Amino acid sequence: QVQLVESGGGLVPAGGSLTLSCTASGIILTSKPVVWYRQAPGNQREWVAAITSGGATNYADSVKDRFDISRDNAKNEVYLHIYGVRPEDPATYYCTTPKPRGLGDYWGQGTQVTVSS
């Protein structure tokens, strides 16, 4: 059974940094494409960063130059590094990876990021 678990969220001061982790079981996550989304209360879900199976990365314009996605093959984890946290960054952050045969995506339960002024 495939399971994704996000962690690393919490309260961070504006301008601070944090790293979110996506840990997988039942799948070699670091050989799959992974996408990070976020959703703030009352807002639509927003794609923020992605990494392909080959390691290429892509970022939403709203987070480019502040977010960095990376992975650790040995730990089977994918990370989202957030630098210079802004007031628009608080949200629940989710990692996803595609299911086989186009049957949708696996999702984690999310990890919440809040910002203190």
C-alpha positions as a LaTeX table, in Angstrom:
\begin{tabular}{lrrr}
\hline
Residue & $x$ (\AA) & $y$ (\AA) & $z$ (\AA) \\
\hline
Gln1 & 0.00 & 0.00 & 0.00 \\
Val2 & 1.37 & 3.36 & $-1.01$ \\
Gln3 & 1.42 & 6.10 & 1.56 \\
Leu4 & 2.78 & 9.64 & 1.41 \\
Val5 & 3.39 & 11.58 & 4.60 \\
Glu6 & 4.25 & 15.24 & 4.69 \\
Ser7 & 6.01 & 16.78 & 7.66 \\
Gly8 & 8.00 & 19.83 & 8.63 \\
Gly9 & 5.25 & 22.38 & 8.77 \\
Gly10 & 4.76 & 24.70 & 11.67 \\
Leu11 & 5.00 & 28.29 & 12.76 \\
Val12 & 7.73 & 30.26 & 11.06 \\
Pro13 & 8.50 & 33.96 & 11.30 \\
Ala14 & 8.02 & 36.12 & 8.25 \\
Gly15 & 11.25 & 36.06 & 6.31 \\
Gly16 & 12.26 & 32.77 & 7.83 \\
Ser17 & 12.86 & 29.43 & 6.20 \\
Leu18 & 11.69 & 25.87 & 6.62 \\
Thr19 & 11.86 & 22.55 & 4.87 \\
Leu20 & 8.90 & 20.32 & 4.24 \\
Ser21 & 9.44 & 16.61 & 3.76 \\
Cys22 & 7.46 & 14.06 & 1.81 \\
Thr23 & 8.19 & 10.54 & 2.95 \\
Ala24 & 6.89 & 7.56 & 1.02 \\
Ser25 & 6.21 & 3.94 & 1.75 \\
Gly26 & 5.24 & 1.31 & $-0.77$ \\
Ile27 & 6.75 & 3.23 & $-3.64$ \\
Ile28 & 10.17 & 4.47 & $-4.70$ \\
Leu29 & 9.16 & 8.10 & $-4.56$ \\
Thr30 & 12.49 & 9.45 & $-5.74$ \\
Ser31 & 12.10 & 7.67 & $-9.08$ \\
Lys32 & 8.69 & 9.25 & $-9.68$ \\
Pro33 & 7.56 & 12.73 & $-10.56$ \\
Val34 & 6.46 & 14.60 & $-7.46$ \\
Val35 & 4.38 & 17.73 & $-7.25$ \\
Trp36 & 3.89 & 19.99 & $-4.26$ \\
Tyr37 & 0.62 & 21.85 & $-3.89$ \\
Arg38 & $-0.66$ & 24.21 & $-1.27$ \\
Gln39 & $-4.09$ & 25.32 & $-0.22$ \\
Ala40 & $-4.95$ & 28.15 & 2.11 \\
Pro41 & $-8.38$ & 28.37 & 3.75 \\
Gly42 & $-10.88$ & 29.81 & 1.32 \\
Asn43 & $-8.47$ & 29.55 & $-1.59$ \\
Gln44 & $-8.14$ & 27.15 & $-4.45$ \\
Arg45 & $-5.42$ & 24.58 & $-4.39$ \\
Glu46 & $-2.28$ & 25.93 & $-6.00$ \\
Trp47 & 0.55 & 24.06 & $-7.65$ \\
Val48 & 3.88 & 25.37 & $-6.37$ \\
Ala49 & 6.73 & 23.06 & $-7.37$ \\
Ala50 & 7.47 & 19.86 & $-9.21$ \\
Ile51 & 10.32 & 17.50 & $-9.85$ \\
Thr52 & 10.38 & 14.99 & $-12.67$ \\
Ser53 & 11.61 & 11.44 & $-12.39$ \\
Gly54 & 14.77 & 12.66 & $-14.10$ \\
Gly55 & 15.32 & 15.40 & $-11.57$ \\
Ala56 & 14.22 & 18.43 & $-13.55$ \\
Thr57 & 12.44 & 21.02 & $-11.44$ \\
Asn58 & 9.81 & 23.61 & $-12.12$ \\
Tyr59 & 8.19 & 26.26 & $-9.98$ \\
Ala60 & 5.14 & 28.46 & $-9.99$ \\
Asp61 & 5.97 & 32.07 & $-10.71$ \\
Ser62 & 4.65 & 33.03 & $-7.28$ \\
Val63 & 7.35 & 31.03 & $-5.53$ \\
Lys64 & 10.19 & 31.00 & $-8.00$ \\
Asp65 & 13.54 & 31.95 & $-6.44$ \\
Arg66 & 12.14 & 31.26 & $-2.95$ \\
Phe67 & 11.16 & 27.60 & $-3.11$ \\
Asp68 & 13.46 & 24.74 & $-3.92$ \\
Ile69 & 12.48 & 21.12 & $-4.45$ \\
Ser70 & 14.99 & 18.35 & $-3.90$ \\
Arg71 & 15.11 & 14.68 & $-3.07$ \\
Asp72 & 17.17 & 12.15 & $-1.18$ \\
Asn73 & 17.25 & 8.79 & $-2.90$ \\
Ala74 & 18.67 & 7.01 & 0.15 \\
Lys75 & 15.83 & 8.21 & 2.36 \\
Asn76 & 13.17 & 7.98 & $-0.34$ \\
Glu77 & 12.11 & 11.50 & 0.49 \\
Val78 & 11.33 & 14.63 & $-1.46$ \\
Tyr79 & 11.70 & 18.05 & 0.10 \\
Leu80 & 10.31 & 21.50 & $-0.41$ \\
His81 & 12.61 & 24.17 & 0.92 \\
Ile82 & 10.93 & 27.50 & 1.55 \\
Tyr83 & 13.06 & 30.60 & 1.95 \\
Gly84 & 11.99 & 34.11 & 2.84 \\
Val85 & 8.54 & 33.13 & 4.03 \\
Arg86 & 5.93 & 35.69 & 3.02 \\
Pro87 & 2.43 & 36.40 & 4.33 \\
Glu88 & 0.95 & 34.63 & 1.30 \\
Asp89 & 2.75 & 31.38 & 2.06 \\
Pro90 & 0.62 & 30.05 & 4.98 \\
Ala91 & $-1.30$ & 27.03 & 3.75 \\
Thr92 & $-1.50$ & 23.31 & 3.99 \\
Tyr93 & 1.15 & 21.83 & 1.75 \\
Tyr94 & 0.67 & 18.51 & 0.01 \\
Cys95 & 2.94 & 16.25 & $-1.98$ \\
Thr96 & 1.60 & 14.04 & $-4.74$ \\
Thr97 & 2.84 & 11.47 & $-7.18$ \\
Pro98 & 0.98 & 9.74 & $-9.99$ \\
Lys99 & $-0.62$ & 6.36 & $-9.61$ \\
Pro100 & 0.14 & 3.75 & $-12.25$ \\
Arg101 & $-1.83$ & 3.61 & $-15.47$ \\
Gly102 & $-3.15$ & 7.14 & $-15.13$ \\
Leu103 & $-5.43$ & 6.31 & $-12.23$ \\
Gly104 & $-5.01$ & 9.62 & $-10.52$ \\
Asp105 & $-2.48$ & 10.62 & $-7.89$ \\
Tyr106 & $-1.38$ & 9.58 & $-4.46$ \\
Trp107 & $-1.75$ & 12.35 & $-1.89$ \\
Gly108 & $-0.45$ & 12.85 & 1.57 \\
Gln109 & $-2.49$ & 14.29 & 4.41 \\
Gly110 & $-0.71$ & 17.62 & 4.21 \\
Thr111 & 1.41 & 19.67 & 6.55 \\
Gln112 & 0.40 & 23.13 & 7.68 \\
Val113 & 2.60 & 26.18 & 7.48 \\
Thr114 & 1.71 & 29.29 & 9.42 \\
Val115 & 3.57 & 32.57 & 9.55 \\
Ser116 & 4.09 & 34.77 & 12.55 \\
Ser117 & 4.40 & 38.49 & 12.03 \\
\hline
\end{tabular}
